[in-house]
Amino acid sequence: MRFLFSLLVFFTLLVSCKKDDSRSCTICNSPETFEFEVCRESNGNASVNGDDTGTNYDVYVSGLEEAGATCGGN
């Protein structure tokens, strides 16, 4: 019984500590560019067309919008 309890605790911790592998994307554009895809990667960084920018997604998108880009749902 103790073994089963330990096993249950182990699996609960394993599942709760698993990284969120979800990825959400949006399409951005500006007068100077064609449409491009910006995604929030599981590490919190923004990627553009699949390339990690090394910058936090919220910071990256805010910078794009401050520079005149429009980003919206996808």
C-alpha positions as CSV (number, residue, x, y, z in Angstrom):
1,M,0.0,0.0,0.0
2,R,2.8,2.4,0.9
3,F,4.4,1.6,-2.5
4,L,1.2,2.5,-4.4
5,F,0.9,5.8,-2.4
6,S,4.5,6.7,-3.2
7,L,3.9,5.8,-6.9
8,L,0.8,8.0,-7.0
9,V,2.7,10.9,-5.4
10,F,5.5,10.5,-7.9
11,F,3.2,10.6,-10.9
12,T,1.2,13.5,-9.5
13,L,4.4,15.5,-9.1
14,L,5.6,14.5,-12.6
15,V,2.4,15.6,-14.3
16,S,2.2,18.9,-12.3
17,C,5.8,19.8,-13.1
18,K,5.5,19.1,-16.8
19,K,6.3,22.1,-18.9
20,D,3.4,23.6,-20.9
21,D,4.3,22.8,-24.5
22,S,1.5,24.9,-25.9
23,R,2.2,27.5,-28.5
24,S,-0.1,30.4,-29.4
25,C,0.4,32.5,-32.5
26,T,-0.9,35.8,-34.0
27,I,-0.5,37.5,-37.3
28,C,1.2,40.9,-37.4
29,N,1.6,43.4,-40.2
30,S,2.7,47.0,-40.8
31,P,2.8,49.4,-43.7
32,E,6.5,48.4,-44.1
33,T,6.1,44.6,-44.0
34,F,4.1,41.7,-45.3
35,E,2.1,39.7,-42.8
36,F,4.2,37.6,-40.5
37,E,3.5,35.1,-37.7
38,V,4.5,35.8,-34.1
39,C,4.2,33.0,-31.6
40,R,4.5,32.7,-27.8
41,E,6.8,29.7,-27.3
42,S,6.6,27.4,-24.3
43,N,9.6,29.2,-22.8
44,G,7.7,32.5,-23.0
45,N,9.8,34.0,-25.8
46,A,8.4,35.3,-29.1
47,S,9.3,33.5,-32.3
48,V,8.9,35.0,-35.7
49,N,8.2,32.6,-38.5
50,G,9.6,29.8,-36.4
51,D,12.8,31.6,-35.2
52,D,13.1,32.3,-31.5
53,T,13.8,36.0,-30.9
54,G,15.2,35.5,-27.4
55,T,12.7,38.2,-26.2
56,N,9.7,37.8,-24.0
57,Y,6.5,37.6,-26.1
58,D,4.7,40.4,-24.4
59,V,7.7,42.7,-24.7
60,Y,8.2,41.8,-28.3
61,V,4.6,42.4,-29.4
62,S,4.4,45.6,-27.5
63,G,7.5,46.8,-29.3
64,L,6.0,45.9,-32.6
65,E,2.8,47.8,-31.9
66,E,4.7,50.8,-30.6
67,A,6.6,50.8,-33.9
68,G,3.3,50.9,-35.8
69,A,2.6,47.2,-36.4
70,T,-0.9,45.7,-35.9
71,C,-1.1,42.3,-34.3
72,G,-4.3,40.4,-33.9
73,G,-5.8,36.9,-33.2
74,N,-5.1,33.7,-35.0
